[in-house]
């Protein structure tokens, strides 16, 4: 039996737990009244979103043992408090991530590559600024004009309202003129967004890494590149995928489903949208691993904006328009995987009731790399039926703390497959361990955890494993707890050796 709550108290035999600001009540009377119906169990640890958090009293003995290896609090109440602190840290990172995404939005409202201008102005102060940049983007008023023009013409009313509210908040409200509000907003973007930090760009060049990887050192973003869908589809459709993945997936969970705040090539022309849940369902349906009538899809995201987007989409009872925009220059190196063909002809076509337009050639807002000329793009739209949208059930929570088994109800839910892309990279070693515990507890007996490995060098020091900065990428969990059963290299058509670089699709199962 559970402890009963009376106003702001949770009362159990021999225990009176304060929950908030206490008013004077007689604990003796309360104990006499409720003692017959209470147990002495610890009160549940609840996340900020209102669902249950992980608890040392409800996870498996193996999970408790695994947690103790990382020297986390061994007392249930202290462990609960630790998770609450972690959640607060992550929510602060969500706010930082929003500023970064607004930086992306601002970036694509300009008619030249703004970062090119800033790399000259901030990175090499002694170097002359090219005349084309002086003519087109060196003036603050010109950039502000373009920013305001984009917001005024933005077809996404909710994104426009969010930008207006942020500008109002940053300026302190009151009677500050709109243009001045957005001028102050622009300054915050310049000061905080990774896009305009020359040291981020320089660090990326030094390690020959795409500069957008540097957002990992900043806030939690919701962006997921469209080419990830092509890589995952390639894996699901491969012989390895068909061998490793369950033959039938009836319930799946997607952690961090993603929400494109704006398009990296077309900016505010494309409304906020999410493609990951639809591309995964499309791949599973096409390969016979799931059927529309039987598949149940849960979504977990730490960002309330993402959760609200999916809930409103499902409640609207309307079709969902998905815009597919592919930068042909960025996909040249991925043509062996057929990523351009996937985006132009395959993505979404296995969703029942889908309507798709023909691919159209165009030009990017942002220039090609190393040039001021526009990049070539191809785009098409996919309209997804309301019945498919209603299959998505979104929940707000933190993968490191929110109990994934309790999203639907107090009764445990187990998943045949849990997918998580572009998310583990944000977590440190202890946080990844907690996420692993959470995922393992929520997997069905033969369930799989499918993720991507963005750790080119995994230098995390796990219990019993010496830290070695030169070690190649390795499993990020103890194999006795979560065992890696597939390491699918994007450069391979079979399981590639761990030493090979490149984006990887990794599959784990519950360890022995």
Secondary structure as UniProt FT lines:
FT   STRAND          4..6
FT   TURN            7..8
FT   STRAND          9..12
FT   TURN            13..14
FT   STRAND          15..18
FT   HELIX           27..34
FT   TURN            35..37
FT   TURN            48..49
FT   STRAND          52..53
FT   TURN            56..58
FT   HELIX           61..68
FT   TURN            69..71
FT   HELIX           76..109
FT   HELIX           114..118
FT   HELIX           119..123
FT   TURN            125..126
FT   HELIX           131..136
FT   HELIX           140..153
FT   HELIX           157..171
FT   TURN            174..175
FT   HELIX           178..192
FT   HELIX           194..196
FT   HELIX           198..206
FT   TURN            207..208
FT   HELIX           211..217
FT   HELIX           226..237
FT   HELIX           239..244
FT   STRAND          251..255
FT   TURN            264..266
FT   TURN            268..269
FT   HELIX           276..286
FT   TURN            287..288
FT   TURN            292..294
FT   STRAND          296..301
FT   HELIX           304..315
FT   TURN            316..317
FT   STRAND          320..327
FT   TURN            328..331
FT   HELIX           332..337
FT   HELIX           339..341
FT   HELIX           342..346
FT   TURN            347..350
FT   TURN            352..353
FT   STRAND          355..356
FT   STRAND          360..367
FT   TURN            369..370
FT   STRAND          374..384
FT   HELIX           386..389
FT   TURN            390..391
FT   STRAND          392..396
FT   TURN            399..401
FT   HELIX           404..406
FT   STRAND          415..420
FT   HELIX           424..426
FT   HELIX           429..442
FT   STRAND          443..453
FT   TURN            463..464
FT   TURN            469..470
FT   TURN            479..481
FT   STRAND          482..489
FT   TURN            490..491
FT   TURN            498..499
FT   STRAND          504..510
//
